[in-house]
Amino acid sequence: MIKPLHLGNKTFPVNIIQGPLAGVSCAPFRFLTWKYGKPAFSCTEMISCKALLNKPKKLYHRYIAKDPNEGPICYQLFGNNPEELATATEIITDYGADLIDLNCGCPVKKVRRQGAGSSLLSDAPKLYKMICAMKQNTGLPVSVKIRVEGNGEEKFNLDIAKAISDAGADFLVVHGRRWTEHYETPVHHDQIQFFVEQMKIPVIGNGDIFCVNSLKKMLATGCAGVMLARAGVGQPWLTQKLIAEINQQPFISPTPKEIGSIFLEHVRLLIELFGEERFAILQARKLIKYYARGLHNKKDLCIDVYACNDLDTLINICLNYFT
Ligand SMILES: Cc1cc2nc3c(=O)[nH]c(=O)nc-3n(C[C@H](O)[C@H](O)[C@H](O)COP(=O)(O)O)c2cc1C
């Protein structure tokens, strides 16, 4: 059911969130998600505490910058050191975050090797200290985004659930895959339900939500809300579409022409943010396959965009295909 979401001292009108996606979730993406979709909030991609403390200027455009007209933002931090996390939490609170999340799900080797991301899931005492460090340094709602391990019954998940509760996290996001699992593995809804049943704080279910049926399946775990991730790329209106469909109300999807102009809006905002075309065009090449999802000539469009080097050419390509 779509309903208000109470997270710590904040309430949001809907219980659908746009989750973090490294390489995608910068200000233009979040702004468009807000403009067309109005989720409860959107997340930044994961931000290294160490980098935030040492090279904050370098991080600015991609990780920290906000659009003045975007909705609430959850900044996601990753690290392995409670003191660094405490300082990073203060910095990001002063910067104007609405919520702060700790990444405990990243499966990337470089991150795990530092004792950060999903490796925190096998160190419950450390996880406890990390969350306490955040809670002591901000008045904002604090969350943890985890993956699952083993089967729901195992001690492993119980230890994690206890550490998160005892440390006073305000809510928990569960991506229902193990860190060793790729995206072809379907989400383990039973393990998300395990956390829903264990925790007194709200649990947000995440993984494989892309349509009203997958949304219903996730809500059936009893979770307080859901987090969209990949499906939100290239369809910033997705939250509104899901809300309409679950309430059995009509939703008029944007026409190909409208989708083309939202794609160009995205690219123009990236140019504005980064102050140059080069980076934005590289991003456009990554984004096109998502915006082109429903087009019959998607393959040719993608080939043309991959070969494109400037905005004028990109505009012409879009005029050609998004008709
Ligand atoms: C390209 C990519 C980047 C991601 N970056 C992050 C990230 O920075 N932080 C994070 O917690 N999860 C990240 N995730 C995981 C997603 O937030 C989400 O948990 C996962 O994709 C499952 O949801 P989905 O099946 O709806 O996409 C990333 C996933 C992908 C595919």
The ligand as a Gaussian input file, in Angstrom:
#p B3LYP/6-31G(d) Opt

LIG

0 1
 C       25.334000       0.716000     -11.382000
 C       24.921000       0.516000      -9.948000
 C       25.420000       1.355000      -8.978000
 C       25.056000       1.184000      -7.638000
 N       25.546000       2.035000      -6.693000
 C       25.168000       1.899000      -5.399000
 C       25.646000       2.795000      -4.406000
 O       26.402000       3.745000      -4.663000
 N       25.230000       2.572000      -3.126000
 C       24.383000       1.539000      -2.794000
 O       24.034000       1.370000      -1.633000
 N       23.906000       0.706000      -3.730000
 C       24.266000       0.872000      -5.008000
 N       23.759000       0.032000      -5.957000
 C       22.723000      -0.969000      -5.575000
 C       21.314000      -0.391000      -5.758000
 O       21.088000       0.736000      -4.949000
 C       20.254000      -1.441000      -5.433000
 O       20.444000      -1.888000      -4.121000
 C       20.313000      -2.646000      -6.362000
 O       20.504000      -2.237000      -7.695000
 C       19.073000      -3.516000      -6.253000
 O       17.918000      -2.798000      -6.635000
 P       17.274000      -2.971000      -8.137000
 O       17.218000      -4.460000      -8.391000
 O       15.939000      -2.343000      -8.018000
 O       18.188000      -2.276000      -9.081000
 C       24.149000       0.152000      -7.275000
 C       23.634000      -0.693000      -8.273000
 C       24.003000      -0.530000      -9.588000
 C       23.435000      -1.433000     -10.635000

